[in-house]
Amino acid sequence: FAECKEKFEHNLLIGNYELCEKLLVQIKDKLGVSLWYYDARCVLYEYEGKHAELVYFISGTLEECKENKNYIPSLIYKTVPSILVSGPLLTSVIW
């Protein structure tokens, strides 16, 4: 995991977002989801300027966690800029 994480972070910083996407898929397929995965996914969307995808990803994650009483949603709220969390777009997607 550590090697993939470092590779992801390096490629994120140099703007190689396509490779970052592939790495996230590989990590998710091999290890499943984790707090790091959710954080990395949100950061990648933010760096790519894909704000709508970020909102839909968060919305989908929150919906998945609704039944499980999972603590991940609260951590995602802390990961995402507050303007997205409190903005009308996220509210309209979730509710």
C-alpha positions in Angstrom: 0.0 0.0 0.0 2.7 2.5 1.0 4.4 2.2 -2.4 1.1 2.8 -4.3 0.3 5.7 -1.9 3.6 7.4 -2.6 3.2 6.8 -6.3 -0.3 8.4 -6.2 0.9 11.4 -4.3 3.9 12.0 -6.5 1.7 11.8 -9.7 -0.9 14.0 -8.1 1.7 16.7 -7.5 3.1 16.6 -11.0 -0.4 16.6 -12.6 -0.5 13.1 -13.9 -4.2 12.6 -13.0 -4.9 9.7 -15.3 -2.3 7.6 -13.6 -3.7 8.7 -10.2 -7.1 7.4 -11.3 -5.7 4.1 -12.3 -3.8 3.8 -9.0 -6.9 4.5 -7.0 -8.8 1.8 -8.9 -6.0 -0.7 -8.3 -5.9 0.1 -4.6 -9.6 -0.1 -4.2 -9.7 -3.4 -6.1 -6.9 -5.0 -4.1 -7.5 -3.5 -0.7 -11.0 -2.2 -0.7 -12.0 1.3 0.5 -10.4 3.1 3.4 -10.3 6.6 4.8 -7.2 7.2 2.8 -9.1 6.1 -0.4 -12.0 8.5 0.2 -9.7 11.3 1.0 -7.5 10.6 -2.1 -10.6 10.4 -4.3 -11.9 13.7 -3.1 -8.5 15.4 -3.5 -8.1 14.0 -7.0 -11.5 15.4 -8.1 -10.6 18.7 -6.5 -7.2 18.9 -8.3 -8.9 18.0 -11.6 -11.5 20.7 -11.1 -14.3 18.1 -11.3 -16.5 19.7 -8.7 -19.7 18.0 -9.9 -18.1 14.6 -9.8 -16.8 15.3 -6.3 -20.3 16.2 -5.2 -21.8 13.1 -6.7 -19.0 10.9 -5.2 -19.7 12.4 -1.7 -23.4 12.1 -2.2 -23.1 8.4 -3.2 -20.8 7.6 -0.4 -23.1 9.3 2.1 -26.1 7.3 0.7 -24.2 4.0 1.0 -23.3 4.7 4.6 -26.8 5.8 5.6 -27.9 2.3 6.5 -24.6 1.2 8.0 -24.3 4.0 10.5 -20.8 4.4 9.3 -18.5 7.2 10.6 -17.0 7.8 7.1 -19.5 10.5 6.2 -18.3 12.8 9.0 -14.7 12.4 7.9 -15.6 13.2 4.3 -17.3 16.4 5.4 -14.0 17.4 7.0 -12.1 16.5 3.8 -14.2 18.6 1.4 -14.1 22.4 1.3 -16.9 23.7 3.4 -18.4 25.6 0.5 -19.2 22.3 -1.2 -20.6 20.7 1.9 -22.9 23.6 2.7 -23.6 24.7 -0.9 -26.9 24.3 -2.7 -25.5 21.8 -5.2 -24.6 19.2 -2.6 -27.8 19.8 -0.8 -29.8 19.2 -3.9 -27.9 16.1 -4.8 -28.2 14.5 -1.4 -31.7 15.4 -0.5 
